[in-house]
Amino acid sequence: MSGTRVLVAGASIAGPALAHWLRRRGAEVTVVERAPGLRPGGQAVDARGVAREVIRRMGLDAEVRAARTDTAGAHTVDADGTVLETFRADDDGGDGFIAEIEILRGDLSRVLHDDTRDGVEYVFGDRIAGLTQDADGVDVVFESGGRRRFDLVIGADGLHSGLRSMVFGPHERFVRHLGLVLAFYSVPNEFGLDRWLLDHQDSGRGAALRPIQDATRAMATFSFPAADFAVDHRDLEGQKRLLRERAEGLGWLAPRMLAHLDDTPDFYLDQVAQVVMDRWSSGRVGLLGDAAFSASPMSGQGTGMALVGAYVLAGELAAAGWDPDAGFAGYEARLRSFVEANQEIGRMHVHSLGIPGAEPGPELDADGFAALIDRAINGDELPDYAGVPDSGALVG
């Protein structure tokens, strides 16, 4: 055991995934989460390509597959519900429009937490209020008033990362809005939805229904352009008003989906945005997942990037003997190309929707586009870190 003490901020996906690998590499891990517990629901997230291999190496393939949505595919439909196009989950080897492994964010978070809770300290209902680092460690002050010292601190606290703002600078310096807003929440399955996602697009606005494991409910999703987004990400009532305004007149099943807006237990709305940074570390503090390199939900790869990033970050730190300079440098060198490819895919997807002001993508021929997709899904060969300690998969 290295005895290296690591504090991870955030207990959604990137944080618990990193905790898994840090613990296996011999670190003592604490995860702090400002929410009072795991956050349920959320959007459907995918595991493609190299991310599936990370899940296998975690020993969690069976658990993740048992919790997936089991979506058979997707139909795009017009305002009358007529099917325009069909995509199947087994298209492109399970890495197509609908991934073979598709799971609600909250369900994947639960799987990762269950896997690590017996070997990792979780602190819910608290957050990092301040920190000071020196050559040997990081002194952390928590909002609850507690003070502790760690060897490393990692921010895996999402797009609106408090740790990133505290250490690296204001959000505006790194967050790039792509001109689109997404909202999603669960509704009663009064639509007869059965394993098939239904997607309706109309002049830049969209509404979709997707199946979830609980067949009595479905996940409603809306998207709309909004360059003038001005609602605080914590103001739920303001967000719901905005959704109603921007979805007004949208046909298909949208009015019935909106009728459940006030009753849903898991509403979420935010801008589609990316995080672009020259460096993902500063001294003994590093960033992971959306906090470091969000590619936006339009890339379809946010979860994959978090899982792969967690594996690589823990591996590089351990391989460097827990030296932060060398470990973080190796992490960034291995992951940068993978991240940039996925961010390019996200921008290209938004531009393809005709969103006003969307950044145009590069001019690629068929071979160039195929190469970009392959780099975004598979990255470089996943290192095996054969020379670093590995206690084996945790039993949780």
C-alpha positions, -999 to +999 in steps of 0.1 A: +000+000+000+014+034-009-005+053+018-010+082-005-040+102+007-062+114-022-093+136-019-117+134-048-145+160-052-176+146-068-195+113-065-213+111-098-193+089-123-158+102-127-152+105-089-162+069-079-145+055-111-113+072-101-117+060-065-119+025-078-086+027-096-068+048-069-077+022-043-065-006-064-032+012-069-028+015-032-040+050-023-062+059+007-092+077-009-118+101+004-147+112-019-166+144-009-200+152-025-220+183-018-253+165-024-268+146+006-266+113-013-262+098-047-282+117-073-308+094-090-320+095-126-303+118-151-297+114-187-289+081-204-251+078-208-232+054-231-201+033-229-184+027-263-151+014-275-123+017-251-147+027-222-162-008-224-127-023-219-122-001-188-155-014-174-143-050-181-110-043-163-129-029-133-147-062-130-180-045-134-192-057-168-220-078-155-232-052-130-233-024-156-250-046-182-276-056-156-284-020-149-285-007-185-317+005-202-317-023-227-327+001-255-332-019-287-327+012-309-341+045-320-368+058-343-368+094-356-404+105-361-423+134-376-450+155-358-475+127-365-453+100-351-445+085-385-411+068-384-386+085-407-354+066-399-344+036-376-311+029-358-304-003-339-283-008-308-262-034-325-253-011-355-216-005-359-207-032-333-226-015-306-209+019-310-235+035-332-263+061-327-276+039-298-248+023-278-249-014-268-242-002-232-266+026-224-274+033-187-289+061-168-263+083-152-278+077-117-277+039-122-241+039-133-232+061-103-249+036-080-230+007-095-197+025-090-205+036-055-216+001-045-184-012-059-162+012-039-181+020-007-163-006+015-128+005+006-133+043+001-145+070+025-175+088+012-185+121+027-219+134+015-235+168+022-201+186+023-177+203-001-143+219-003-145+255+009-108+263+006-074+248+001-037+257+004-010+235-012+027+233-005+055+211-018+044+182+004+006+182+004-027+201+004-045+215+034-082+214+028-110+233+047-145+218+043-177+238+043-187+218+075-157+233+092-134+203+091-098+206+082-076+177+068-044+173+049-041+152+017-012+144-007-034+150-038-068+166-046-087+158-077-118+177-089-144+154-105-172+178-097-186+184-132-192+212-157-197+238-129-167+226-109-162+245-077-127+232-074-117+243-109-130+278-101-111+279-068-077+268-082-077+275-119-099+306-123-135+316-131-158+294-152-159+319-180-122+313-188-128+276-196-165+269-203-176+273-240-213+273-246-224+258-278-257+276-282-280+247-272-299+237-240-308+202-229-335+192-204-345+158-192-367+143-165-386+111-159-424+108-167-450+081-164-448+057-194-483+065-207-469+064-243-465+026-247-428+030-250-411-005-252-373-006-257-373+019-285-362+055-282-384+080-301-369+113-313-386+142-329-367+172-343-383+205-356-363+235-367-335+232-342-358+221-313-362+185-303-382+162-280-375+126-273-387+097-251-364+069-241-371+037-222-356+031-188-353+000-166-385+009-148-410+001-176-437+022-158-417+053-165-398+069-194-372+096-198-383+128-215-357+149-232-360+184-248-334+205-267-336+240-280-312+268-291-306+295-265-276+318-270-292+341-244-294+315-216-296+335-183-310+310-157-289+299-128-282+262-129-295+259-094-328+277-100-352+248-109-384+268-112-367+293-135-354+265-156-389+250-159-403+283-170-376+286-196-384+251-209-421+258-212-414+290-231-389+275-255-410+243-261-442+262-268-457+251-301-435+220-304-457+192-317-457+155-315-459+143-278-443+174-264-474+188-247-481+155-229-445+153-218-445+189-205-477+182-185-456+161-161-430+188-155-441+199-121-445+163-108-411+148-118-386+140-090-355+144-112-356+174-135-323+187-149-316+214-174-283+230-185-265+245-214-246+223-238-211+233-231-175+222-233-146+228-210-113+237-228-081+240-207-044+242-216-036+221-184-057+199-162-035+202-131-018+228-109+007+215-084-010+188-064-045+195-077-059+179-108-091+177-127-110+148-143-141+143-164-164+172-172-145+194-148-114+191-169-126+184-205-163+182-210-171+174-246-208+181-240-236+155-242-237+161-280-204+141-282-221+110-267-188+103-250-188+122-217-191+090-196-165+072-217-141+101-213-146+100-175-141+062-173-110+062-195-096+093-178-100+078-143-082+047-154-053+066-170-050+092-142-047+066-114-023+045-135+000+074-144+001+087-108+010+052-095+035+046-123+052+079-113+054+069-077+027+094-068+048+123-079+022+149-091+043+166-117+052+133-135+019+117-129-003+146-142+021+151-172+017+115-182-021+117-178-024+147-200+000+134-226-019+101-230-054+116-229-052+149-248-058+135-283-087+114-272-103+144-255-098+167-285-114+142-309-145+139-287-148+177-283-146+180-321-174+155-325-195+174-300-191+207-319-198+190-353-230+175-339-243+209-327-234+225-360-252+198-379-285+208-361-283+243-377-280+260-343-274+298-349-238+307-342-226+271-339-189+266-346-184+249-380-165+217-380-135+208-401-138+199-437-133+161-437-137+135-464-152+101-456-118+087-446-110+117-424-144+115-406-140+078-400-106+083-385-119+111-362-148+088-350-123+059-344-100+082-324-130+096-304-143+061-295-112+040-292-084+065-285-049+051-284-042+016-271-052+014-234-021+010-213-020-021-190+001-005-162+016-040-156+044-025-135+022-008-109+004-023-079-031-037-084-050-051-055-076-066-079-112-057-083-129-045-052-156-065-036-185-041-028 
